[in-house]
């Protein structure tokens, strides 16, 4: 090797100049070491200050406060039987569930309204298209918090007090305390109904799979949709009659200054939900519109030429292709809606942020409180984006 | 010569001519009344729209009350307004409180200072919108503009009275939070975007973690952190006031979102630009400063305007940590016992202000986007 022709007389790179700043690899290592050092130094400085400050202010750190009695009243807890003598952990759990409740309902309604408005924007009817456009422009260009406060002010100022509540057949009452409606009293037999729904869903999935295999093999079609509707709704109804109609209603009634019994749709929840849905729908409408526009018109013409009816063209040809464009931006809108539900704190709906905020004020555990908020939202964000990524991959174009 | 078989005359009606041939009527027929279902929808919507417009006009203009007399004790007498509640708007609230909504509790005789600041902000936006100024001079214009605003608001020099942060408020706070927010987030965002695309694992991991962490949590939690955790982070004796803390929180939050926008621009640039700069032997920073950023930033101006609109709306969240921005000023104006119950009027008024700003910016960004895509369409 050493005797190889070195016509140019160039020496091999000598081992002694390996550490030179003009070597990109060395420079890279130096930059990274400096960076890690800086981050660590700043982190250490912050931690030291914080420890010192906590010591001076006599705040015990740690999550021990979670098991202490909360003593904070929560007006709206449909899932957990909550009272102020429960601990902070339960209170925060109520908050998480309330956040989840408004986020799930909000995402569903915003998708429906947004799709509707997005299609309306593409309408051939000039007036419909203009109205949809005006809706989108107004909603998009106003702060969400302002809209929430507006709805809340509207509900409080325009709805009557409980004594003058609007009465619908002595069953439903509308006042500034919210919408009161009758609810079924829980009964042990209701678990059977729930089980029936679960069985119905499982059976529908099985039937859909069987029908697809059969159609692929023989070409024969099966009315999967109607069969599923029959099983998911029919089965519980049948069980309901079988177990002897276990249903009593709790009807709201005015006692003194407020209502007792029944369920409540509080003005805070309604304002938050309406605000979130109408605001997010403006953004989803634009996404749906651009998604539909992205499918070239030749696709539906070709499907029409094959003789597919209009509804099937939409379902089998246009929608699957539009969804590919729609899903990624829609994911970020769902995430935005979930994060925006934290504005509930401004109008007094007891979501996670609102309860954590009260907890911070009561206990002084600022770091733990903010950490809990951030951890919960990060978990929600990461799981929604993981799910949507999975879904997106499923419907993505399979290229050869 | 083979005869072409005569096509049998189908009994098809000729295409309908426009009603009377007038293009306007023809347009109406095609776009509003093409089928019976369309006609029904048009009529229904037209009825609803007219009802809504009539309702708004009669509430907001015809039946509205613009001024109210004072009672013997000197407080406004809002009895007339209360009698007309739901029928006419009470704009007397705005005539009485507009100074508060614009300037907060800034000393009354000094109100010209925030007023000039608002105009300076508008001037800054207009100058930045003009393509003729899209060069390095814009940086100096912004530095001069923002410094002037800071001097005017704080005072304490050039014979201006010192006004502490606690007294600032109203529209000017909203503009300050949004504008200073984007101005300081911008360099940070460039650094984060470049860091995220860096080949050095420690740097890119740090940038990705920061961006994803911030984007995964709501702005409220960042503001809470700024308002309750920052004081714990700082060494004893060093305190920064609430407005500044919120401003820092907003800057840190915006930088993460802006970094993703800028990364989009960096990725959209063809690889040839990077390679060409490399082959000229330009070192990294010269490549970035002279070749990559000027092109990449230009590409992302429309989405950056959109981020600014988002930020402008999001500044309203500082209400929750108790800072007096435009929205909070409106909220506080109706705490006054005389004006309690006129929330709708107050919110409608600030809605109009927010809408004017956001709508103008979004139209500008849409126009710019069309301008940029001109070469793609014929």
Interface residues (C-beta under 8 A of the other chain):
Chain A: X28 X31 X32 X35 X36 X39 X46 X49 X50 X52 X53 X54 X56 X124 X125 X126 X127 X128 X131 X137 X138 X140 X141 X142 X143 X144 X145 X146 X149 X150 X153 X154 X156 X157 X158 X339 X340 X342 X343 X345 X346 X353 X357 X360 X366 X367 X369 X370 X373 X374 X377 X378 X381 X382
Chain B: X31 X32 X34 X38 X41 X42 X45 X46 X49 X86 X199 X200 X201 X202 X203 X206 X213 X215 X216 X217 X218 X219 X220 X221 X224 X225 X228 X229 X231 X232 X233 X234 X235 X236 X309 X313 X314 X316 X317 X319 X320 X327 X331 X341 X343 X344 X347 X348 X350 X351 X354 X355 X358 X359 X362
